[in-house]
Amino acid sequence: MEKISVIVPVYNIGSYLERCVKSITNQSFRNLQIILVNDGSTDDSLQVCEQLRKQDDRITVVTKANQGLGYARNTGLAVATGDYVTFVDGDDYLTPQMLEHLYSRLKKDNSDIACMHFFRQDAAGTYYFYIDKQSPRQQALARAYSPEEWLRLEPSNTVIQQVFFQAWGKLYKRELFQDIEYPRESLAEDNLTTWKLYLSAKRISYLLADEYCWVMRNNSLTEADNKSYTSYNNIQAINDRIQLYSILGISPAFLTTDWLNWLRRLSTGQPQGNELDNYRRASYFEQVFQKYQKKSPS
């Protein structure tokens, strides 16, 4: 039977980790390699990892000095032996059949990537849902796509946009990572990487299902108040996509709004000394954009 490697980056999430890992070990798809990558945690995360490892021999614990989420993902990929790979953030959790559903759809469509939606839980415990499984329009999205179809659909479809860049909530053929790795940056590493995996795939499947719970914590990386660093990485991700899409004949015009929004976020932030060049560059680009936008014919 084919195997799925589940890579879980772990950094100072000791109180969330057991729920996360139990949601993986209890999956209906049983042939798993579960890799917990302890990224230099300073709380009790490593101890929790070791306790969980003793309870399930499918769990491997890798510990390393703190180098960020991108490094943690790459570390997990280096020891993964599964035919397929999925990522789960250590404070999130899965519904019991998520991996089985992704795997079944991927195999049915002969795809290289299968992805599905998510629901969100905020710090107060409130749940948010984003899809309507009864909507014929959304039901029509549940199919296999060529990379070109998927990338062209992204700018015009909110449902697809919402699941586009996250590393998690997807099942990948491990071979896709042969020439792709996550950058060292802790923030926006998925936005710099996931679209490359789409381009490397032959087919991409989408399931109209929300079986991944994205837990929003007040002190999580996603919630971190680091406008300069996060914005610059997202600008770089968009720049890379614009360049390659243009060469491939895929119109990158839809990325302009995102690009400008990240420029504005960066130029209104409070950059540290080593980020001043990025701040100045963003401010310049925004000024030029505004100048020539005013000159454009109405």
Number of C-alpha atoms within 10 A of each C-alpha: 6 9 16 25 25 25 27 28 26 27 25 19 21 20 13 16 25 19 15 19 26 15 17 24 20 13 17 14 18 15 15 21 21 26 26 29 27 25 24 18 18 13 13 13 23 25 11 16 24 15 12 20 18 11 10 12 10 15 20 20 16 19 16 13 10 14 13 19 26 20 22 29 27 20 23 24 23 10 14 20 15 20 14 21 25 24 22 25 23 25 25 21 22 23 15 18 15 22 26 14 19 24 22 13 22 24 13 11 16 15 22 22 31 28 28 23 23 21 16 17 16 13 11 9 11 9 13 13 12 13 16 14 12 9 9 9 10 16 15 9 17 16 14 21 19 16 18 16 12 19 21 15 16 16 14 11 12 12 17 20 13 13 18 20 18 18 23 22 24 23 29 27 19 19 15 19 17 8 8 14 20 23 19 15 17 18 22 25 25 22 20 24 19 18 18 19 21 22 17 16 17 15 21 25 26 23 19 20 19 21 19 22 23 21 21 18 16 12 10 14 15 13 10 12 12 15 17 23 21 21 25 23 20 21 22 16 19 19 17 13 18 20 11 13 17 12 10 10 9 14 13 18 11 13 14 12 10 13 19 17 14 23 24 18 17 25 24 14 15 15 18 11 8 8 13 14 12 18 25 14 15 23 17 14 15 18 12 10 12 12 11 9 11 9 8 7 5 5
